[in-house]
Amino acid sequence: MRRTPHALLITLALGSAAAQQAGTQQTGTRTVTLYTTVNRAVAEAVTAAFQARTGITVTLKTGNLPADLTGIDAVWLNDTGLNSIPATRLARLPTDLTAKSRVNLGPQWLATHARYHTLAYSRDRVQAATLPTTLLNLPAHTELRGRVGWAVASPAFTDLTAALLATHGENVTRAWLTGMIALNPRDYGSEVSALTQAVQDGELDVALTTHPFVQRVRGAGYRVAAAWMQSGDPGNLMETGAAAVLRAAPHPAQAYALLRALAQPETGLLLYASTFDQPLTTGPLNPGGLIPPEQLAALGPNPDRAAWQERARDLLIELDLY
Protein backbone atom coordinates (compact mmCIF):
# COMPACT_ATOMS: atom_id res chain seq x y z
CA MET A 1 0.00 0.00 0.00
CA ARG A 2 1.65 3.22 -1.19
CA ARG A 3 0.64 6.67 -0.06
CA THR A 4 1.23 9.60 -2.43
CA PRO A 5 2.70 12.47 -0.37
CA HIS A 6 1.35 15.40 -2.41
CA ALA A 7 1.86 17.97 0.33
CA LEU A 8 5.46 16.95 0.81
CA LEU A 9 6.12 17.13 -2.92
CA ILE A 10 4.86 20.70 -2.89
CA THR A 11 7.11 21.50 0.05
CA LEU A 12 10.09 20.00 -1.72
CA ALA A 13 9.34 21.94 -4.89
CA LEU A 14 9.26 25.18 -2.97
CA GLY A 15 12.65 24.34 -1.44
CA SER A 16 14.44 25.73 1.56
CA ALA A 17 16.56 28.83 1.72
CA ALA A 18 19.63 26.77 2.50
CA ALA A 19 19.21 24.61 -0.59
CA GLN A 20 18.53 27.63 -2.78
CA GLN A 21 21.70 29.26 -1.52
CA ALA A 22 23.67 26.11 -2.28
CA GLY A 23 22.37 26.14 -5.82
CA THR A 24 23.27 29.78 -6.49
CA GLN A 25 26.87 29.11 -5.48
CA GLN A 26 27.45 26.53 -8.23
CA THR A 27 29.95 27.36 -10.96
CA GLY A 28 30.86 25.69 -14.25
CA THR A 29 28.78 22.82 -15.63
CA ARG A 30 25.46 22.73 -13.83
CA THR A 31 24.91 18.99 -13.81
CA VAL A 32 25.27 16.11 -11.37
CA THR A 33 24.88 12.34 -11.71
CA LEU A 34 23.38 10.37 -8.82
CA TYR A 35 23.26 6.59 -8.57
CA THR A 36 20.66 5.32 -6.13
CA THR A 37 19.08 2.13 -4.84
CA VAL A 38 16.56 4.10 -2.74
CA ASN A 39 12.86 3.94 -3.62
CA ARG A 40 12.71 5.27 -7.18
CA ALA A 41 9.64 7.47 -6.69
CA VAL A 42 11.30 9.16 -3.71
CA ALA A 43 14.59 9.65 -5.57
CA GLU A 44 12.78 11.13 -8.57
CA ALA A 45 10.77 13.53 -6.40
CA VAL A 46 13.81 14.71 -4.43
CA THR A 47 16.05 15.19 -7.46
CA ALA A 48 13.31 16.89 -9.49
CA ALA A 49 12.74 19.38 -6.68
CA PHE A 50 16.49 19.95 -6.33
CA GLN A 51 16.78 20.56 -10.06
CA ALA A 52 13.84 22.97 -10.07
CA ARG A 53 15.16 25.14 -7.26
CA THR A 54 18.87 25.13 -8.17
CA GLY A 55 18.93 24.85 -11.95
CA ILE A 56 21.37 21.93 -11.65
CA THR A 57 20.43 19.12 -14.03
CA VAL A 58 20.32 15.76 -12.28
CA THR A 59 20.97 12.52 -14.15
CA LEU A 60 19.40 9.79 -12.03
CA LYS A 61 20.60 6.21 -12.36
CA THR A 62 18.85 3.42 -10.48
CA GLY A 63 19.09 -0.33 -10.01
CA ASN A 64 21.80 -2.59 -8.67
CA LEU A 65 25.04 -0.77 -7.94
CA PRO A 66 27.53 -1.34 -10.78
CA ALA A 67 31.20 -2.12 -10.24
CA ASP A 68 32.20 0.72 -12.56
CA LEU A 69 31.20 4.08 -11.10
CA THR A 70 33.02 6.18 -13.69
CA GLY A 71 31.13 9.40 -14.30
CA ILE A 72 29.06 9.10 -11.11
CA ASP A 73 29.18 12.10 -8.77
CA ALA A 74 27.25 10.79 -5.77
CA VAL A 75 25.49 7.68 -4.52
CA TRP A 76 22.40 7.32 -2.33
CA LEU A 77 22.07 3.73 -1.20
CA ASN A 78 20.08 1.46 1.01
CA ASP A 79 21.94 -0.54 3.63
CA THR A 80 23.10 -3.48 1.53
CA GLY A 81 25.06 -1.26 -0.85
CA LEU A 82 27.08 0.71 1.69
CA ASN A 83 29.89 -1.81 1.90
CA SER A 84 30.10 -2.21 -1.88
CA ILE A 85 32.24 0.89 -2.38
CA PRO A 86 35.78 0.94 -0.92
CA ALA A 87 36.45 3.88 1.38
CA THR A 88 39.33 4.89 -0.86
CA ARG A 89 36.82 5.79 -3.58
CA LEU A 90 34.77 8.12 -1.39
CA ALA A 91 35.34 11.78 -0.55
CA ARG A 92 35.40 13.08 3.00
CA LEU A 93 32.25 15.07 3.76
CA PRO A 94 32.22 18.40 5.61
CA THR A 95 31.62 17.87 9.31
CA ASP A 96 28.67 20.26 9.33
CA LEU A 97 27.02 17.97 6.75
CA THR A 98 27.56 14.65 8.56
CA ALA A 99 26.40 16.38 11.77
CA LYS A 100 22.94 16.69 10.24
CA SER A 101 22.37 12.97 10.83
CA ARG A 102 21.51 11.33 14.14
CA VAL A 103 23.58 8.26 13.20
CA ASN A 104 27.32 8.59 12.59
CA LEU A 105 28.59 6.34 9.81
CA GLY A 106 31.98 8.01 9.65
CA PRO A 107 33.31 10.98 7.69
CA GLN A 108 32.35 9.69 4.23
CA TRP A 109 28.66 8.88 4.60
CA LEU A 110 25.56 10.94 5.36
CA ALA A 111 23.06 8.58 7.04
CA THR A 112 19.61 9.56 5.78
CA HIS A 113 17.15 6.85 6.84
CA ALA A 114 16.84 3.49 8.55
CA ARG A 115 14.55 0.55 8.99
CA TYR A 116 14.63 -1.67 12.04
CA HIS A 117 13.97 -5.36 12.42
CA THR A 118 11.28 -6.10 14.95
CA LEU A 119 8.94 -8.78 16.25
CA ALA A 120 5.39 -8.06 15.11
CA TYR A 121 2.68 -9.45 17.36
CA SER A 122 -1.09 -9.57 17.70
CA ARG A 123 -2.39 -7.10 20.26
CA ASP A 124 -5.46 -9.31 20.72
CA ARG A 125 -3.75 -12.64 21.38
CA VAL A 126 -0.34 -11.77 22.84
CA GLN A 127 0.65 -9.80 25.91
CA ALA A 128 3.70 -7.66 25.14
CA ALA A 129 5.14 -8.33 28.61
CA THR A 130 5.39 -12.05 27.81
CA LEU A 131 7.59 -11.58 24.73
CA PRO A 132 11.38 -11.96 24.83
CA THR A 133 13.65 -8.96 25.32
CA THR A 134 16.40 -10.55 23.24
CA LEU A 135 16.14 -12.36 19.92
CA LEU A 136 18.23 -15.27 21.19
CA ASN A 137 15.51 -16.14 23.70
CA LEU A 138 12.71 -16.40 21.14
CA PRO A 139 13.15 -20.20 20.59
CA ALA A 140 12.52 -20.76 24.31
CA HIS A 141 8.94 -19.50 23.93
CA THR A 142 7.43 -22.87 23.14
CA GLU A 143 3.92 -21.47 23.58
CA LEU A 144 4.45 -19.91 20.14
CA ARG A 145 5.04 -23.27 18.42
CA GLY A 146 3.30 -23.17 15.04
CA ARG A 147 2.27 -19.55 15.63
CA VAL A 148 5.48 -17.75 14.64
CA GLY A 149 6.29 -16.64 11.11
CA TRP A 150 9.35 -15.64 9.12
CA ALA A 151 10.30 -15.02 5.48
CA VAL A 152 13.52 -16.99 5.12
CA ALA A 153 14.05 -16.25 1.41
CA SER A 154 13.89 -12.49 1.93
CA PRO A 155 17.09 -10.39 1.89
CA ALA A 156 16.04 -9.06 5.31
CA PHE A 157 16.27 -12.52 6.87
CA THR A 158 19.66 -13.20 5.29
CA ASP A 159 20.77 -9.86 6.71
CA LEU A 160 19.49 -10.80 10.16
CA THR A 161 21.36 -14.11 9.99
CA ALA A 162 24.53 -12.29 8.91
CA ALA A 163 24.11 -9.90 11.85
CA LEU A 164 23.89 -12.83 14.27
CA LEU A 165 27.01 -14.34 12.75
CA ALA A 166 28.84 -11.01 13.04
CA THR A 167 27.83 -10.39 16.66
CA HIS A 168 27.55 -13.87 18.18
CA GLY A 169 29.45 -16.27 15.93
CA GLU A 170 28.43 -19.39 14.04
CA ASN A 171 27.74 -21.73 16.96
CA VAL A 172 25.23 -19.36 18.56
CA THR A 173 23.62 -18.52 15.21
CA ARG A 174 23.26 -22.18 14.27
CA ALA A 175 21.77 -22.97 17.70
CA TRP A 176 19.29 -20.11 17.34
CA LEU A 177 18.17 -21.22 13.88
CA THR A 178 17.85 -24.82 15.08
CA GLY A 179 15.81 -23.69 18.06
CA MET A 180 13.56 -21.64 15.81
CA ILE A 181 13.00 -24.62 13.51
CA ALA A 182 11.80 -26.56 16.58
CA LEU A 183 9.04 -23.96 16.96
CA ASN A 184 7.64 -25.12 13.61
CA PRO A 185 7.52 -21.62 12.15
CA ARG A 186 5.44 -20.78 9.10
CA ASP A 187 7.68 -19.68 6.26
CA TYR A 188 6.40 -17.01 3.86
CA GLY A 189 9.32 -17.28 1.44
CA SER A 190 10.31 -13.78 0.36
CA GLU A 191 6.90 -12.23 1.07
CA VAL A 192 7.76 -10.11 4.12
CA SER A 193 4.61 -8.04 3.62
CA ALA A 194 2.48 -11.18 4.09
CA LEU A 195 3.71 -11.66 7.66
CA THR A 196 1.84 -8.78 9.28
CA GLN A 197 -1.28 -9.66 7.28
CA ALA A 198 -1.04 -13.19 8.65
CA VAL A 199 -0.79 -11.83 12.20
CA GLN A 200 -3.89 -9.71 11.61
CA ASP A 201 -5.80 -12.63 10.06
CA GLY A 202 -5.02 -14.94 13.00
CA GLU A 203 -2.69 -17.29 11.13
CA LEU A 204 0.23 -16.15 13.30
CA ASP A 205 0.67 -14.66 16.74
CA VAL A 206 4.15 -13.20 16.10
CA ALA A 207 6.39 -12.66 13.08
CA LEU A 208 9.96 -11.57 12.40
CA THR A 209 9.74 -8.54 10.11
CA THR A 210 10.87 -4.93 9.79
CA HIS A 211 9.19 -1.87 11.24
CA PRO A 212 7.82 -0.33 7.98
CA PHE A 213 5.50 -3.31 7.51
CA VAL A 214 4.11 -2.87 11.02
CA GLN A 215 3.71 0.86 10.43
CA ARG A 216 1.79 0.25 7.20
CA VAL A 217 -0.81 -2.03 8.76
CA ARG A 218 -1.14 0.12 11.86
CA GLY A 219 -2.20 2.94 9.57
CA ALA A 220 -4.91 0.64 8.21
CA GLY A 221 -6.22 -0.01 11.72
CA TYR A 222 -4.78 -3.50 12.13
CA ARG A 223 -4.36 -4.86 15.65
CA VAL A 224 -0.65 -5.49 15.10
CA ALA A 225 2.17 -3.95 17.14
CA ALA A 226 5.97 -4.04 17.24
CA ALA A 227 7.83 -5.61 20.16
CA TRP A 228 11.28 -4.08 20.61
CA MET A 229 14.12 -6.08 22.05
CA GLN A 230 16.57 -4.50 24.49
CA SER A 231 18.73 -1.75 23.01
CA GLY A 232 21.60 -3.08 20.93
CA ASP A 233 20.00 -6.49 20.40
CA PRO A 234 20.26 -8.03 16.90
CA GLY A 235 16.47 -8.39 17.00
CA ASN A 236 16.36 -4.62 16.44
CA LEU A 237 18.93 -4.76 13.63
CA MET A 238 19.19 -1.36 11.94
CA GLU A 239 19.48 -1.20 8.16
CA THR A 240 20.79 2.25 7.30
CA GLY A 241 20.50 4.18 4.06
CA ALA A 242 23.13 6.82 3.32
CA ALA A 243 24.63 9.09 0.67
CA ALA A 244 28.23 9.81 -0.32
CA VAL A 245 30.27 11.75 -2.85
CA LEU A 246 32.72 9.88 -5.07
CA ARG A 247 36.34 11.01 -4.74
CA ALA A 248 36.59 11.04 -8.55
CA ALA A 249 33.28 12.91 -8.98
CA PRO A 250 33.35 15.00 -12.17
CA HIS A 251 31.17 17.65 -10.49
CA PRO A 252 31.99 17.62 -6.76
CA ALA A 253 30.49 21.03 -5.92
CA GLN A 254 27.14 20.01 -7.36
CA ALA A 255 27.36 16.65 -5.59
CA TYR A 256 27.85 18.31 -2.20
CA ALA A 257 24.90 20.61 -2.91
CA LEU A 258 22.76 17.56 -3.69
CA LEU A 259 23.74 15.86 -0.43
CA ARG A 260 22.77 19.00 1.46
CA ALA A 261 19.34 18.68 -0.15
CA LEU A 262 19.15 15.05 1.00
CA ALA A 263 19.87 16.25 4.55
CA GLN A 264 16.82 18.54 4.55
CA PRO A 265 13.91 17.54 6.83
CA GLU A 266 11.56 17.44 3.83
CA THR A 267 13.55 14.57 2.31
CA GLY A 268 13.28 12.52 5.48
CA LEU A 269 9.55 13.10 5.72
CA LEU A 270 9.07 12.18 2.08
CA LEU A 271 10.93 8.92 2.68
CA TYR A 272 8.72 8.21 5.67
CA ALA A 273 5.53 9.07 3.80
CA SER A 274 6.49 6.79 0.91
CA THR A 275 8.27 3.85 2.56
CA PHE A 276 7.83 4.35 6.34
CA ASP A 277 11.62 4.36 6.72
CA GLN A 278 12.75 6.28 9.81
CA PRO A 279 14.33 9.67 8.92
CA LEU A 280 17.78 10.11 10.42
CA THR A 281 18.55 13.66 9.32
CA THR A 282 17.58 16.77 11.23
CA GLY A 283 13.90 17.50 11.42
CA PRO A 284 10.86 16.05 13.16
CA LEU A 285 11.82 12.95 15.13
CA ASN A 286 9.85 9.73 14.95
CA PRO A 287 7.05 10.95 12.65
CA GLY A 288 5.07 7.72 12.86
CA GLY A 289 5.25 7.29 16.61
CA LEU A 290 6.32 3.65 16.27
CA ILE A 291 9.91 3.90 17.48
CA PRO A 292 10.39 5.46 20.93
CA PRO A 293 12.41 8.67 20.37
CA GLU A 294 14.73 8.02 23.28
CA GLN A 295 15.65 4.66 21.75
CA LEU A 296 16.20 5.79 18.17
CA ALA A 297 19.99 6.00 18.13
CA ALA A 298 20.73 3.09 20.48
CA LEU A 299 17.85 0.81 19.54
CA GLY A 300 19.43 -1.31 16.85
CA PRO A 301 22.99 -2.41 16.19
CA ASN A 302 24.51 -1.88 12.76
CA PRO A 303 27.37 -4.40 12.59
CA ASP A 304 29.46 -4.82 9.44
CA ARG A 305 27.58 -7.71 7.85
CA ALA A 306 29.06 -7.65 4.33
CA ALA A 307 31.64 -10.33 5.09
CA TRP A 308 28.96 -12.63 6.55
CA GLN A 309 26.34 -12.53 3.81
CA GLU A 310 27.66 -15.56 1.90
CA ARG A 311 28.12 -17.62 5.07
CA ALA A 312 24.59 -16.67 6.15
CA ARG A 313 23.16 -18.01 2.88
CA ASP A 314 25.25 -21.17 3.13
CA LEU A 315 24.09 -21.79 6.69
CA LEU A 316 20.43 -21.37 5.73
CA ILE A 317 20.97 -23.88 2.91
CA GLU A 318 22.71 -26.34 5.27
CA LEU A 319 19.70 -26.22 7.58
CA ASP A 320 17.29 -26.77 4.64
CA LEU A 321 15.73 -23.37 5.14
CA TYR A 322 16.39 -22.29 1.56
C-alpha positions as CSV (number, residue, x, y, z in Angstrom):
1,M,0.0,0.0,0.0
2,R,1.7,3.2,-1.2
3,R,0.6,6.7,-0.1
4,T,1.2,9.6,-2.4
5,P,2.7,12.5,-0.4
6,H,1.3,15.4,-2.4
7,A,1.9,18.0,0.3
8,L,5.5,16.9,0.8
9,L,6.1,17.1,-2.9
10,I,4.9,20.7,-2.9
11,T,7.1,21.5,0.1
12,L,10.1,20.0,-1.7
13,A,9.3,21.9,-4.9
14,L,9.3,25.2,-3.0
15,G,12.6,24.3,-1.4
16,S,14.4,25.7,1.6
17,A,16.6,28.8,1.7
18,A,19.6,26.8,2.5
19,A,19.2,24.6,-0.6
20,Q,18.5,27.6,-2.8
21,Q,21.7,29.3,-1.5
22,A,23.7,26.1,-2.3
23,G,22.4,26.1,-5.8
24,T,23.3,29.8,-6.5
25,Q,26.9,29.1,-5.5
26,Q,27.4,26.5,-8.2
27,T,29.9,27.4,-11.0
28,G,30.9,25.7,-14.2
29,T,28.8,22.8,-15.6
30,R,25.5,22.7,-13.8
31,T,24.9,19.0,-13.8
32,V,25.3,16.1,-11.4
33,T,24.9,12.3,-11.7
34,L,23.4,10.4,-8.8
35,Y,23.3,6.6,-8.6
36,T,20.7,5.3,-6.1
37,T,19.1,2.1,-4.8
38,V,16.6,4.1,-2.7
39,N,12.9,3.9,-3.6
40,R,12.7,5.3,-7.2
41,A,9.6,7.5,-6.7
42,V,11.3,9.2,-3.7
43,A,14.6,9.6,-5.6
44,E,12.8,11.1,-8.6
45,A,10.8,13.5,-6.4
46,V,13.8,14.7,-4.4
47,T,16.0,15.2,-7.5
48,A,13.3,16.9,-9.5
49,A,12.7,19.4,-6.7
50,F,16.5,19.9,-6.3
51,Q,16.8,20.6,-10.1
52,A,13.8,23.0,-10.1
53,R,15.2,25.1,-7.3
54,T,18.9,25.1,-8.2
55,G,18.9,24.8,-11.9
56,I,21.4,21.9,-11.7
57,T,20.4,19.1,-14.0
58,V,20.3,15.8,-12.3
59,T,21.0,12.5,-14.1
60,L,19.4,9.8,-12.0
61,K,20.6,6.2,-12.4
62,T,18.8,3.4,-10.5
63,G,19.1,-0.3,-10.0
64,N,21.8,-2.6,-8.7
65,L,25.0,-0.8,-7.9
66,P,27.5,-1.3,-10.8
67,A,31.2,-2.1,-10.2
68,D,32.2,0.7,-12.6
69,L,31.2,4.1,-11.1
70,T,33.0,6.2,-13.7
71,G,31.1,9.4,-14.3
72,I,29.1,9.1,-11.1
73,D,29.2,12.1,-8.8
74,A,27.3,10.8,-5.8
75,V,25.5,7.7,-4.5
76,W,22.4,7.3,-2.3
77,L,22.1,3.7,-1.2
78,N,20.1,1.5,1.0
79,D,21.9,-0.5,3.6
80,T,23.1,-3.5,1.5
81,G,25.1,-1.3,-0.9
82,L,27.1,0.7,1.7
83,N,29.9,-1.8,1.9
84,S,30.1,-2.2,-1.9
85,I,32.2,0.9,-2.4
86,P,35.8,0.9,-0.9
87,A,36.5,3.9,1.4
88,T,39.3,4.9,-0.9
89,R,36.8,5.8,-3.6
90,L,34.8,8.1,-1.4
91,A,35.3,11.8,-0.5
92,R,35.4,13.1,3.0
93,L,32.2,15.1,3.8
94,P,32.2,18.4,5.6
95,T,31.6,17.9,9.3
96,D,28.7,20.3,9.3
97,L,27.0,18.0,6.8
98,T,27.6,14.7,8.6
99,A,26.4,16.4,11.8
100,K,22.9,16.7,10.2
101,S,22.4,13.0,10.8
102,R,21.5,11.3,14.1
103,V,23.6,8.3,13.2
104,N,27.3,8.6,12.6
105,L,28.6,6.3,9.8
106,G,32.0,8.0,9.7
107,P,33.3,11.0,7.7
108,Q,32.3,9.7,4.2
109,W,28.7,8.9,4.6
110,L,25.6,10.9,5.4
111,A,23.1,8.6,7.0
112,T,19.6,9.6,5.8
113,H,17.2,6.9,6.8
114,A,16.8,3.5,8.5
115,R,14.6,0.6,9.0
116,Y,14.6,-1.7,12.0
117,H,14.0,-5.4,12.4
118,T,11.3,-6.1,15.0
119,L,8.9,-8.8,16.2
120,A,5.4,-8.1,15.1
121,Y,2.7,-9.4,17.4
122,S,-1.1,-9.6,17.7
123,R,-2.4,-7.1,20.3
124,D,-5.5,-9.3,20.7
125,R,-3.7,-12.6,21.4
126,V,-0.3,-11.8,22.8
127,Q,0.6,-9.8,25.9
128,A,3.7,-7.7,25.1
129,A,5.1,-8.3,28.6
130,T,5.4,-12.1,27.8
131,L,7.6,-11.6,24.7
132,P,11.4,-12.0,24.8
133,T,13.6,-9.0,25.3
134,T,16.4,-10.5,23.2
135,L,16.1,-12.4,19.9
136,L,18.2,-15.3,21.2
137,N,15.5,-16.1,23.7
138,L,12.7,-16.4,21.1
139,P,13.2,-20.2,20.6
140,A,12.5,-20.8,24.3
141,H,8.9,-19.5,23.9
142,T,7.4,-22.9,23.1
143,E,3.9,-21.5,23.6
144,L,4.5,-19.9,20.1
145,R,5.0,-23.3,18.4
146,G,3.3,-23.2,15.0
147,R,2.3,-19.5,15.6
148,V,5.5,-17.7,14.6
149,G,6.3,-16.6,11.1
150,W,9.4,-15.6,9.1
151,A,10.3,-15.0,5.5
152,V,13.5,-17.0,5.1
153,A,14.1,-16.2,1.4
154,S,13.9,-12.5,1.9
155,P,17.1,-10.4,1.9
156,A,16.0,-9.1,5.3
157,F,16.3,-12.5,6.9
158,T,19.7,-13.2,5.3
159,D,20.8,-9.9,6.7
160,L,19.5,-10.8,10.2
161,T,21.4,-14.1,10.0
162,A,24.5,-12.3,8.9
163,A,24.1,-9.9,11.8
164,L,23.9,-12.8,14.3
165,L,27.0,-14.3,12.7
166,A,28.8,-11.0,13.0
167,T,27.8,-10.4,16.7
168,H,27.5,-13.9,18.2
169,G,29.4,-16.3,15.9
170,E,28.4,-19.4,14.0
171,N,27.7,-21.7,17.0
172,V,25.2,-19.4,18.6
173,T,23.6,-18.5,15.2
174,R,23.3,-22.2,14.3
175,A,21.8,-23.0,17.7
176,W,19.3,-20.1,17.3
177,L,18.2,-21.2,13.9
178,T,17.8,-24.8,15.1
179,G,15.8,-23.7,18.1
180,M,13.6,-21.6,15.8
181,I,13.0,-24.6,13.5
182,A,11.8,-26.6,16.6
183,L,9.0,-24.0,17.0
184,N,7.6,-25.1,13.6
185,P,7.5,-21.6,12.2
186,R,5.4,-20.8,9.1
187,D,7.7,-19.7,6.3
188,Y,6.4,-17.0,3.9
189,G,9.3,-17.3,1.4
190,S,10.3,-13.8,0.4
191,E,6.9,-12.2,1.1
192,V,7.8,-10.1,4.1
193,S,4.6,-8.0,3.6
194,A,2.5,-11.2,4.1
195,L,3.7,-11.7,7.7
196,T,1.8,-8.8,9.3
197,Q,-1.3,-9.7,7.3
198,A,-1.0,-13.2,8.6
199,V,-0.8,-11.8,12.2
200,Q,-3.9,-9.7,11.6
201,D,-5.8,-12.6,10.1
202,G,-5.0,-14.9,13.0
203,E,-2.7,-17.3,11.1
204,L,0.2,-16.1,13.3
205,D,0.7,-14.7,16.7
206,V,4.1,-13.2,16.1
207,A,6.4,-12.7,13.1
208,L,10.0,-11.6,12.4
209,T,9.7,-8.5,10.1
210,T,10.9,-4.9,9.8
211,H,9.2,-1.9,11.2
212,P,7.8,-0.3,8.0
213,F,5.5,-3.3,7.5
214,V,4.1,-2.9,11.0
215,Q,3.7,0.9,10.4
216,R,1.8,0.3,7.2
217,V,-0.8,-2.0,8.8
218,R,-1.1,0.1,11.9
219,G,-2.2,2.9,9.6
220,A,-4.9,0.6,8.2
221,G,-6.2,0.0,11.7
222,Y,-4.8,-3.5,12.1
223,R,-4.4,-4.9,15.6
224,V,-0.6,-5.5,15.1
225,A,2.2,-3.9,17.1
226,A,6.0,-4.0,17.2
227,A,7.8,-5.6,20.2
228,W,11.3,-4.1,20.6
229,M,14.1,-6.1,22.0
230,Q,16.6,-4.5,24.5
231,S,18.7,-1.8,23.0
232,G,21.6,-3.1,20.9
233,D,20.0,-6.5,20.4
234,P,20.3,-8.0,16.9
235,G,16.5,-8.4,17.0
236,N,16.4,-4.6,16.4
237,L,18.9,-4.8,13.6
238,M,19.2,-1.4,11.9
239,E,19.5,-1.2,8.2
240,T,20.8,2.3,7.3
241,G,20.5,4.2,4.1
242,A,23.1,6.8,3.3
243,A,24.6,9.1,0.7
244,A,28.2,9.8,-0.3
245,V,30.3,11.8,-2.9
246,L,32.7,9.9,-5.1
247,R,36.3,11.0,-4.7
248,A,36.6,11.0,-8.6
249,A,33.3,12.9,-9.0
250,P,33.4,15.0,-12.2
251,H,31.2,17.6,-10.5
252,P,32.0,17.6,-6.8
253,A,30.5,21.0,-5.9
254,Q,27.1,20.0,-7.4
255,A,27.4,16.6,-5.6
256,Y,27.9,18.3,-2.2
257,A,24.9,20.6,-2.9
258,L,22.8,17.6,-3.7
259,L,23.7,15.9,-0.4
260,R,22.8,19.0,1.5
261,A,19.3,18.7,-0.1
262,L,19.1,15.0,1.0
263,A,19.9,16.2,4.5
264,Q,16.8,18.5,4.6
265,P,13.9,17.5,6.8
266,E,11.6,17.4,3.8
267,T,13.5,14.6,2.3
268,G,13.3,12.5,5.5
269,L,9.6,13.1,5.7
270,L,9.1,12.2,2.1
271,L,10.9,8.9,2.7
272,Y,8.7,8.2,5.7
273,A,5.5,9.1,3.8
274,S,6.5,6.8,0.9
275,T,8.3,3.9,2.6
276,F,7.8,4.4,6.3
277,D,11.6,4.4,6.7
278,Q,12.8,6.3,9.8
279,P,14.3,9.7,8.9
280,L,17.8,10.1,10.4
281,T,18.6,13.7,9.3
282,T,17.6,16.8,11.2
283,G,13.9,17.5,11.4
284,P,10.9,16.0,13.2
285,L,11.8,13.0,15.1
286,N,9.9,9.7,15.0
287,P,7.0,10.9,12.7
288,G,5.1,7.7,12.9
289,G,5.3,7.3,16.6
290,L,6.3,3.6,16.3
291,I,9.9,3.9,17.5
292,P,10.4,5.5,20.9
293,P,12.4,8.7,20.4
294,E,14.7,8.0,23.3
295,Q,15.6,4.7,21.7
296,L,16.2,5.8,18.2
297,A,20.0,6.0,18.1
298,A,20.7,3.1,20.5
299,L,17.9,0.8,19.5
300,G,19.4,-1.3,16.8
301,P,23.0,-2.4,16.2
302,N,24.5,-1.9,12.8
303,P,27.4,-4.4,12.6
304,D,29.5,-4.8,9.4
305,R,27.6,-7.7,7.8
306,A,29.1,-7.7,4.3
307,A,31.6,-10.3,5.1
308,W,29.0,-12.6,6.6
309,Q,26.3,-12.5,3.8
310,E,27.7,-15.6,1.9
311,R,28.1,-17.6,5.1
312,A,24.6,-16.7,6.2
313,R,23.2,-18.0,2.9
314,D,25.2,-21.2,3.1
315,L,24.1,-21.8,6.7
316,L,20.4,-21.4,5.7
317,I,21.0,-23.9,2.9
318,E,22.7,-26.3,5.3
319,L,19.7,-26.2,7.6
320,D,17.3,-26.8,4.6
321,L,15.7,-23.4,5.1
322,Y,16.4,-22.3,1.6
